[in-house]
Amino acid sequence: MQDQKQIVEGMFKPEAYPQGPGKIELIQTHISLVFLTKKYVYKVKKAVNFGFLDFSTLQKRHIFCEKELELNRRLCPEI
């Protein structure tokens, strides 16, 4: 969880974004950290394991991010 804390701290730094993010707002769900900026939204999967949902390793989170993009692109191909 220390890595997750460092990610949150880093995502609140304007230099973490390719363009000026403006105000940075964090919304948390039970499985994600969602960072809202002036123009874009950045979503980070939390390192959690609920048994039915295992995001406990970076590799697993990456796989699930890829699957989420694949599903979302069916309705919104530009993401």
N, C-alpha and C positions, 0 to 999 in steps of 0.2 A: 504493500500500500504506500510505501515511501515514494516509489516511482510515480504513483498516481498524484501524490501531493506535489511533486516537482513538476509534473505536467500541468496541473492547474495553475501553479505559480507562474510557469513559463508562458502559458496561454494568456495571461493577463498583461504581458509585456507587449507593447505596440510593435517592437522590433521582431516579434515572432511571426508577423504577417507581411506578405509581399507588398501590400499597399496600406496606407494609413487606415487602421480599423475603426477610428472614431471611438465611440463608447463600446466597451466590451462587457457583455452581460452573460452570466452563467446560469443555465437551467440544468438541474439534475433530475434524472429519472432513476429507477432502480438499477438500470444496466448501462446508462450512458451519461456523459458530460457533454452538454451542448453549449457551444460558445457562439453568441450572436454578436456580429459586428455590423457596421453601417451597411455593408453590401453583401456579405457572405455569412454562412453558418458553417461551423466546424463541429463535427461530432466525433467524440472519442468514446470507445467502449471501456467500461470500468472492468477492472480485474476482479471478477466475481465468479462464484460457482454455486449455483442453486440446485445442483443435481440434474434437473431437467434442462439446464442452460449452463454451459461451462465456458466462461471467458477467462479462465485462470492464467493462461499463458499468452504471451505476445503473439505467438504463432496461431493460436486458436482465435484470438480477436481479429487478426488479419484475415483469416479464412472467412469468418462471419461478416466482416466488412465487405469483402468481395462478393459474398452471396447477397448481401443487402443491396449493393449497387446493381447487381445483375437483376434482381427483382424490381427495383425502382426504375431502372432504365426502360422497362416495358411500357411504363406510362409516361415517363419523362426522359426521352433519349439523350437530352443534352447534359444530363448530370453524369 
